[in-house]
Amino acid sequence: MPIRPLHTLFAGLAALTLVLASASAGADKKVDIDRKSQEALVALRDHARGSGKLLDKAVGVLVFPDVVKMGFGVGGQYGEGSLLVGGKPVAYYVTAGASFGLQAGAQVKSEVILFMTEEALQRFRSSLGWEVGVDGSVALVKLGAGGTLDTKTVRQPVVGFIFSNKGLMANLTFEGGKITRIARR
């Protein structure tokens, strides 16, 4: 690879790192994260029929209400959220990731990850940093015929939803996202 593109790549990564670092320095207060998380769960129930039953069955629910994804050649995403156990926040997390390729623009989305077994939840909570696809996989829930949830996917130990204010988003993935605990209650 010629030296010039490498400089551009590293400059882009450095800029992305600064953006993510400044975003964490101005982190939302726990009260704001809690409020936005509850709003995201209400929106999820509205967007995906049957998601309420899954939410009720989950032993843990990780909610990132506002994940900002942006890119101009080099892309990244960042969002803060909370882990709910028994419907109450027990810890706070950040999700961040980088991507490469042809991309331009920005979007805001919500991500909700459901831990359907105690074992999956404990594995997540005991990790120092959890990378989707490396430390654990998240089965992305999609809508099937008639707007119902895909029953094969919802039988997995960890399932997740990605959605915007317009509904569930297709052709997205949790892969490559790093989730790190930022505070404990």
Secondary structure, DSSP 8 states (H G I E B T S, - for coil): --HHHHHHHHHHHHHHHHHHHHHHHT---HHHHHHHHHHHHHHHHHHSBTHHHHHHH-SEEEEEEEEEEEEEEEEEEEEEEEEEETTEEEEEEEEEEEEEEEEEEEEEEEEEEEE-SHHHHHHHHT-SEEEBTTTB--EE--B-GGGBB-TTGGGSSEEEEEEETTEE-SS---TT-EEEEEEE-
